[in-house]
Amino acid sequence: MMSKKVFAIILIVCLAFSVAFAAKKGDLKVGAQLGYGGENISVKYDSDNYLKVRNGGFYFVADGQYYLADALSAKVEMGINTMGEAKSTLCLLGVSKTGTASEASPVHFSIYAGAQYDIELSKEMSLGLGAGWDMLIGKESNADDAKTNAAMGLGFEVVGSYALQENLELNLGGKFGWHFVNTDEDIAKAYGKADSNGWKTSSTAFQIFAGATYAF
């Protein structure tokens, strides 16, 4: 079960964008994205001592955009990112060893809230540049004592759109997230302890997707 802290974060994000949506009138777009998404976790001391963990799988979200101006919109995405069998590389004193988890990691919820600016390239084509708050919420392992963690941070998105007709667009894009907040205290402490001992930690997420939107 998700912690109260995770629910509070989601509620705050949803309320903030509900206010933004109600503040002005404009075009509303709804749609969906599907593709591949994942996360990368790195704990590195130097080129001879590090741990890297990679995981990812099928990505699907529903998204909504509300235009505050002709080219500026508020955007929310919510869905799931399945996680496969995590792959790791451990290097100590220059000797590296790779491994793969015996089973797939639990499914994560993917949430993104931000703003997007559209650049018109032609009558049919446009390029959307977005930035906001990105989250991946789920358990990092299938262990019975594993806790639900919300990894959060800045998200950046690039979306190319092609208008098939006035209200229907096809989209192709990618999103990158830099996560530096963790609600699981054990993970947060582990990152903090590593940093204090001279190890550099980083947690990033990515999604590559195709989709479609319909404007009302």
MARVONU-180533 format. One line per 10 residues: number of its first residue (from 1); for each residue x, y negated, z of C-alpha. Coordinates in nm, 2 decimals, decimal comma. Layout:
BEGIN
NUM> X/Y/Z  ...
// end
This chain:
BEGIN
1> 0,00/0,00/0,00  0,12/-0,35/-0,08  0,23/-0,57/0,20  0,02/-0,87/0,31  0,31/-1,09/0,20  0,28/-0,96/-0,16  -0,09/-1,02/-0,17  -0,04/-1,37/-0,04  0,21/-1,45/-0,31  -0,02/-1,32/-0,59
11> -0,32/-1,52/-0,44  -0,12/-1,84/-0,43  -0,01/-1,80/-0,79  -0,36/-1,73/-0,91  -0,51/-2,02/-0,71  -0,25/-2,26/-0,84  -0,33/-2,17/-1,20  -0,70/-2,17/-1,15  -0,67/-2,53/-1,04  -0,46/-2,61/-1,34
21> -0,72/-2,44/-1,57  -1,00/-2,64/-1,41  -0,82/-2,97/-1,43  -0,85/-3,04/-1,80  -1,05/-2,91/-2,09  -0,87/-2,74/-2,38  -0,84/-2,43/-2,59  -0,83/-2,10/-2,42  -0,64/-1,80/-2,56  -0,66/-1,44/-2,43
31> -0,47/-1,14/-2,55  -0,24/-0,85/-2,47  0,12/-0,75/-2,51  0,28/-0,41/-2,53  0,64/-0,29/-2,57  0,93/-0,19/-2,36  1,04/-0,34/-2,03  1,28/-0,27/-1,75  1,52/-0,39/-1,48  1,89/-0,40/-1,42
41> 2,05/-0,40/-1,08  2,42/-0,47/-1,04  2,65/-0,48/-0,73  3,00/-0,57/-0,84  3,33/-0,64/-0,66  3,56/-0,65/-0,96  3,61/-0,47/-1,29  3,72/-0,15/-1,11  3,45/-0,14/-0,84  3,08/-0,17/-0,91
51> 2,74/-0,01/-0,92  2,50/-0,06/-1,21  2,14/0,08/-1,22  1,92/0,06/-1,52  1,55/0,16/-1,55  1,26/0,09/-1,78  0,97/0,22/-1,98  0,64/0,13/-2,14  0,52/-0,23/-2,08  0,16/-0,36/-2,11
61> 0,00/-0,68/-1,99  -0,31/-0,89/-2,05  -0,23/-1,26/-2,09  -0,42/-1,59/-2,09  -0,33/-1,94/-2,20  -0,50/-2,27/-2,13  -0,39/-2,57/-2,33  -0,33/-2,88/-2,12  -0,22/-3,07/-2,44  -0,19/-2,99/-2,81
71> 0,14/-2,80/-2,76  0,16/-2,75/-2,39  -0,02/-2,46/-2,21  -0,03/-2,29/-1,87  0,01/-1,92/-1,90  -0,05/-1,61/-1,69  0,04/-1,25/-1,76  -0,06/-0,95/-1,55  -0,01/-0,58/-1,62  0,21/-0,28/-1,57
81> 0,57/-0,17/-1,64  0,63/0,20/-1,62  0,97/0,31/-1,50  1,15/0,61/-1,63  1,44/0,80/-1,48  1,69/0,55/-1,34  2,04/0,57/-1,49  2,33/0,46/-1,28  2,70/0,40/-1,32  2,93/0,40/-1,01
91> 3,29/0,29/-1,05  3,53/0,30/-0,76  3,90/0,22/-0,80  3,86/0,24/-1,18  3,71/0,58/-1,18  3,35/0,58/-1,30  3,07/0,83/-1,28  2,73/0,82/-1,44  2,41/0,98/-1,33  2,04/1,01/-1,40
101> 1,76/1,04/-1,14  1,57/1,37/-1,13  1,23/1,21/-1,17  1,08/0,88/-1,30  1,04/0,59/-1,07  0,70/0,47/-0,97  0,51/0,23/-1,19  0,56/-0,14/-1,12  0,31/-0,43/-1,16  0,44/-0,71/-1,37
111> 0,32/-1,07/-1,31  0,43/-1,39/-1,47  0,29/-1,75/-1,43  0,44/-2,04/-1,61  0,41/-2,31/-1,88  0,47/-2,28/-2,26  0,55/-2,53/-2,52  0,47/-2,45/-2,88  0,69/-2,56/-3,17  0,51/-2,56/-3,51
121> 0,72/-2,40/-3,78  0,46/-2,39/-4,06  0,09/-2,39/-4,10  0,08/-2,02/-3,99  0,39/-1,98/-3,78  0,49/-2,13/-3,44  0,75/-2,06/-3,17  0,66/-2,07/-2,81  0,92/-2,15/-2,54  0,81/-2,07/-2,18
131> 0,94/-2,08/-1,83  0,79/-1,99/-1,49  0,78/-1,75/-1,20  0,83/-1,38/-1,27  0,76/-1,08/-1,05  0,80/-0,70/-1,06  0,61/-0,53/-0,77  0,66/-0,16/-0,68  0,86/0,11/-0,51  1,22/0,16/-0,62
141> 1,20/0,53/-0,55  0,96/0,82/-0,48  1,09/0,88/-0,13  0,81/0,91/0,13  0,96/0,62/0,33  1,01/0,39/0,03  0,86/0,04/0,07  0,68/-0,17/-0,19  0,90/-0,45/-0,29  0,82/-0,77/-0,48
151> 1,13/-0,88/-0,68  1,07/-1,24/-0,78  1,25/-1,52/-0,95  1,26/-1,74/-1,26  1,13/-1,61/-1,59  1,20/-1,73/-1,94  1,00/-1,63/-2,25  1,02/-1,68/-2,62  0,72/-1,59/-2,84  0,69/-1,61/-3,22
161> 0,33/-1,63/-3,34  0,17/-1,58/-3,68  -0,19/-1,69/-3,75  -0,39/-1,43/-3,94  -0,69/-1,66/-3,92  -0,80/-1,97/-3,73  -0,86/-1,79/-3,40  -0,64/-1,48/-3,43  -0,26/-1,46/-3,39  -0,01/-1,19/-3,39
171> 0,29/-1,23/-3,15  0,64/-1,09/-3,12  0,86/-1,20/-2,83  1,08/-1,13/-2,53  1,10/-1,23/-2,17  1,39/-1,24/-1,92  1,36/-1,26/-1,55  1,63/-1,35/-1,29  1,51/-1,21/-0,96  1,67/-1,34/-0,64
181> 1,38/-1,29/-0,38  1,28/-0,95/-0,24  1,00/-0,90/0,01  1,14/-0,56/0,12  1,36/-0,67/0,41  1,59/-0,37/0,37  1,67/-0,46/0,01  1,71/-0,83/0,10  1,95/-0,75/0,38  2,14/-0,51/0,16
191> 2,19/-0,78/-0,10  2,29/-1,03/0,17  2,54/-0,80/0,33  2,70/-0,72/-0,01  2,73/-1,09/-0,09  2,89/-1,16/0,25  3,15/-0,89/0,19  3,26/-1,03/-0,15  3,03/-0,82/-0,37  2,83/-1,00/-0,63
201> 2,47/-0,88/-0,66  2,22/-0,95/-0,94  1,88/-0,83/-1,03  1,73/-0,90/-1,37  1,42/-0,79/-1,56  1,34/-0,79/-1,93  1,05/-0,72/-2,17  1,04/-0,69/-2,55  0,69/-0,69/-2,68  0,44/-0,73/-2,97
211> 0,08/-0,85/-2,92  -0,22/-1,05/-3,03  -0,42/-1,34/-2,90  -0,77/-1,47/-2,97  -0,86/-1,84/-2,92  -1,20/-1,95/-2,80
// end
